[in-house]
Amino acid sequence: MELDIKTMQVATSERIDMEQKMSNGEFDHHPWDECPTLARFIANSNITSRWWERRIANLLGWKTQPASDDPDDEQDYGDLFAPPFVLGEDNCELKTNEKLGRPHIVGQQFRFYENIPFYMMYKLDPHDDIGRCFMFSKDDLYREIFEHESSYPWSSQGSGKTTGLEKHERLRLIEDSFEGKNQILWGFGINPKSKPDVYERWCESYLVDIYALKDWNNFKASKA
């Protein structure tokens, strides 16, 4: 179906208006099943990424932007905070991917050096407006990199420290990040089309029903 210029102008104007409403929190309780379609209509990750944090927190009864009570503590503790809200145990980093036609389960700017025990990768189906939730512990990420070798992280901000290095040298830097010896931000993830066996194992090991996370203590126990 071809869209004429007038129709596109109207749709663009409506999208900009909805962007503002999303930024203002007006969709923070939007019907969950409609959220993938809404996110794809907005199509601005600078806005939708923050909105996903708030919407998921509302869905699960969590909080956003976990932080220490210590005013001198400037660490980043991730995006989501589950009850009983203990830093280092219940905070979670959120990575979202909503692009049509993109099958990748990928996130940028992983801060392996921070005290973030869990990582949620909320991925929309490449064709259908359906979301899937992959939950990793930090230990899971470490094993995927160093034991399964399923993902070879890349610097997501072009740090000069990572250029021109042999594989073993870069892996040493990644391990240093896990040990808190550097603050390099890494990209992590896979393309299911090129790694179908890894994708199948990830679905078996990390794909969860997001509603099951309402029983957070049970989920944590499964990862212990």
C-alpha positions as CSV (number, residue, x, y, z in Angstrom):
1,M,0.0,0.0,0.0
2,E,1.3,3.4,-1.0
3,L,0.9,6.3,1.3
4,D,0.4,9.8,0.0
5,I,2.4,12.7,1.3
6,K,-0.6,14.1,3.3
7,T,-1.1,10.7,5.1
8,M,2.6,10.6,5.9
9,Q,2.5,14.1,7.3
10,V,-0.4,13.3,9.5
11,A,1.2,10.1,10.8
12,T,4.4,11.9,11.5
13,S,2.6,14.7,13.4
14,E,0.7,12.1,15.4
15,R,3.9,10.2,16.2
16,I,5.6,13.3,17.4
17,D,2.7,14.0,19.7
18,M,2.8,10.5,21.0
19,E,6.5,10.7,21.6
20,Q,5.8,13.7,23.9
21,K,3.1,11.8,25.7
22,M,5.4,8.8,26.2
23,S,8.1,11.0,27.6
24,N,5.6,12.5,30.0
25,G,4.6,9.0,31.3
26,E,1.2,8.9,29.7
27,F,1.8,5.4,28.4
28,D,3.4,4.0,31.6
29,H,0.3,1.8,32.2
30,H,-0.6,1.1,28.6
31,P,-2.1,-2.3,27.9
32,W,0.8,-4.7,28.0
33,D,-0.1,-6.7,24.9
34,E,-0.2,-3.5,22.8
35,C,3.2,-2.2,24.0
36,P,5.3,-3.8,21.2
37,T,3.2,-2.1,18.6
38,L,3.3,1.2,20.4
39,A,7.1,1.0,20.8
40,R,7.5,0.3,17.1
41,F,5.2,3.2,16.1
42,I,7.3,5.6,18.2
43,A,10.5,4.1,16.8
44,N,12.8,6.3,18.9
45,S,15.0,4.3,21.2
46,N,16.0,7.3,23.2
47,I,12.4,7.6,24.3
48,T,11.2,4.0,24.2
49,S,14.1,2.6,26.2
50,R,13.2,4.7,29.3
51,W,9.5,4.0,28.7
52,W,10.2,0.2,28.7
53,E,11.9,0.6,32.1
54,R,8.8,2.3,33.6
55,R,6.3,0.0,31.9
56,I,8.1,-3.2,33.0
57,A,8.5,-1.8,36.5
58,N,4.7,-1.1,36.6
59,L,3.9,-4.5,35.2
60,L,6.0,-6.3,37.9
61,G,5.6,-4.0,40.9
62,W,9.3,-3.0,40.7
63,K,11.1,0.3,40.8
64,T,13.3,2.1,38.3
65,Q,16.8,3.6,38.6
66,P,18.1,1.7,41.6
67,A,20.6,3.8,43.6
68,S,22.5,3.8,46.9
69,D,21.4,5.8,49.9
70,D,25.0,7.0,50.1
71,P,25.2,10.4,48.4
72,D,28.9,9.8,47.6
73,D,28.1,6.5,45.8
74,E,28.1,7.3,42.1
75,Q,27.9,3.7,40.8
76,D,25.5,2.8,38.1
77,Y,23.2,0.0,39.5
78,G,21.2,-0.6,36.3
79,D,17.6,0.3,35.4
80,L,15.2,-1.9,37.3
81,F,14.9,-2.8,41.0
82,A,12.9,-5.8,42.3
83,P,11.7,-6.3,45.9
84,P,13.1,-6.6,48.5
85,F,15.3,-3.9,46.8
86,V,18.7,-5.0,48.0
87,L,21.5,-3.5,45.9
88,G,23.8,-6.2,44.5
89,E,21.0,-8.8,44.7
90,D,17.8,-7.3,43.2
91,N,19.0,-4.7,40.7
92,C,18.8,-5.4,36.9
93,E,20.1,-3.8,33.7
94,L,17.5,-3.6,30.9
95,K,18.4,-3.9,27.2
96,T,15.6,-3.6,24.6
97,N,15.6,-4.3,20.9
98,E,12.4,-3.5,18.9
99,K,13.5,-3.1,15.3
100,L,11.4,-4.8,12.7
101,G,13.3,-7.4,10.7
102,R,16.2,-7.6,13.2
103,P,16.5,-11.0,14.8
104,H,19.5,-10.1,17.0
105,I,19.5,-10.6,20.7
106,V,22.0,-7.9,21.4
107,G,22.7,-5.1,23.9
108,Q,25.2,-2.2,24.0
109,Q,27.1,-0.6,26.8
110,F,27.2,-3.6,29.2
111,R,29.0,-2.3,32.4
112,F,30.5,-5.6,33.6
113,Y,32.5,-3.7,36.2
114,E,29.4,-2.4,38.0
115,N,27.5,-4.2,40.8
116,I,24.7,-5.4,38.6
117,P,23.7,-9.0,39.2
118,F,21.1,-9.4,36.5
119,Y,20.5,-8.4,32.9
120,M,17.2,-8.5,31.1
121,M,17.2,-8.5,27.3
122,Y,13.6,-7.7,26.2
123,K,13.5,-8.5,22.5
124,L,10.6,-8.0,20.1
125,D,10.0,-10.6,17.4
126,P,11.6,-9.5,14.1
127,H,8.2,-9.8,12.3
128,D,5.4,-9.9,14.9
129,D,4.6,-7.5,17.6
130,I,5.4,-9.9,20.4
131,G,8.0,-9.5,23.1
132,R,10.2,-12.1,24.7
133,C,12.2,-11.8,27.9
134,F,15.7,-13.2,28.2
135,M,17.1,-13.1,31.8
136,F,20.8,-13.5,32.5
137,S,22.8,-13.3,35.7
138,K,26.2,-11.8,35.5
139,D,27.6,-15.3,36.0
140,D,25.6,-16.4,33.0
141,L,27.2,-13.7,30.8
142,Y,30.6,-14.7,32.0
143,R,30.0,-18.3,31.2
144,E,28.6,-17.4,27.7
145,I,31.8,-15.4,26.9
146,F,34.5,-17.6,28.5
147,E,33.1,-21.1,28.6
148,H,30.5,-21.4,25.8
149,E,32.3,-18.8,23.7
150,S,28.8,-17.9,22.3
151,S,29.4,-14.2,22.1
152,Y,32.7,-12.3,21.7
153,P,32.0,-8.8,23.2
154,W,33.0,-5.7,21.3
155,S,33.6,-2.2,22.6
156,S,30.3,-0.3,22.2
157,Q,31.9,3.1,22.5
158,G,35.0,2.6,20.3
159,S,37.5,2.7,23.2
160,G,41.0,2.9,21.9
161,K,42.0,0.3,24.5
162,T,40.4,-2.4,22.4
163,T,41.6,-1.6,18.9
164,G,44.3,-3.7,17.2
165,L,44.2,-6.4,19.8
166,E,44.5,-10.2,19.4
167,K,41.5,-12.2,20.7
168,H,43.3,-13.3,23.8
169,E,44.2,-9.7,24.6
170,R,40.7,-8.5,24.2
171,L,39.4,-11.3,26.4
172,R,41.8,-10.3,29.1
173,L,40.3,-6.8,29.0
174,I,36.8,-8.2,29.2
175,E,37.8,-10.3,32.2
176,D,39.4,-7.2,33.7
177,S,36.0,-5.5,33.3
178,F,34.3,-8.3,35.3
179,E,36.9,-7.9,38.0
180,G,36.4,-4.1,38.1
181,K,39.8,-3.3,36.8
182,N,38.6,-1.1,33.9
183,Q,35.4,0.7,32.9
184,I,35.1,-0.3,29.3
185,L,31.6,-0.6,28.0
186,W,31.0,-3.8,25.9
187,G,28.4,-4.9,23.4
188,F,27.1,-8.5,23.9
189,G,24.7,-10.8,22.1
190,I,24.1,-13.0,19.1
191,N,22.4,-13.2,15.7
192,P,20.1,-16.3,15.9
193,K,20.4,-16.8,12.2
194,S,24.1,-17.3,12.3
195,K,24.2,-19.1,15.6
196,P,21.0,-21.3,15.7
197,D,22.4,-23.8,18.1
198,V,23.3,-21.0,20.6
199,Y,19.9,-19.4,20.1
200,E,18.2,-22.7,20.9
201,R,20.2,-23.1,24.1
202,W,19.5,-19.5,25.1
203,C,15.8,-20.1,24.7
204,E,16.0,-23.2,26.9
205,S,18.2,-21.6,29.5
206,Y,17.3,-17.9,29.7
207,L,13.9,-17.3,28.0
208,V,11.3,-16.6,30.7
209,D,7.7,-15.6,31.0
210,I,8.0,-12.0,32.1
211,Y,5.0,-12.5,34.5
212,A,6.9,-15.2,36.3
213,L,9.3,-12.5,37.5
214,K,6.6,-11.2,39.8
215,D,7.8,-14.1,42.0
216,W,11.3,-12.6,42.1
217,N,12.6,-14.6,45.0
218,N,11.7,-17.8,43.2
219,F,13.6,-16.6,40.1
220,K,16.6,-15.6,42.1
221,A,16.6,-19.1,43.8
222,S,16.7,-20.7,40.3
223,K,19.8,-18.8,39.6
224,A,21.6,-19.6,42.8
